[in-house]
Amino acid sequence: MPTGSTRCTKSPSAPDSARANSSIVRLPPYAPDLNPVEGIWAHLKKSLANLAPRTIEDLTPLVKNRLRGIQRRPELLDGFIAETGLGLEPP
């Protein structure tokens, strides 16, 4: 059962060169405004809002199609990251 504490482990299989080019940025345990996935889900939900699938089987292809559409638009994905105020550059 999770206790709310955060645990980090160092992967022994990661090459030293990957570790040398990486940095760790510690975020608060719950920070949806810093999580680009929240923007993706909000965008997805908005795109599905006016549809009325009756079953999960009807909903599944719609969600897959919308996610593929998001994936094909790198500028949209960049926007979700920019919306957080975080960058992909090392601190």
Secondary structure, 3 states (H helix, E strand, C coil): CCCCCCCCCCCCCCCHHHHHCCCCCCCCCCCHHHCHHHHHHHHHHHHHCCCCCCCHHHHHHHHHHHHHHHHCCHHHHHHHHHHHCCCCCCC
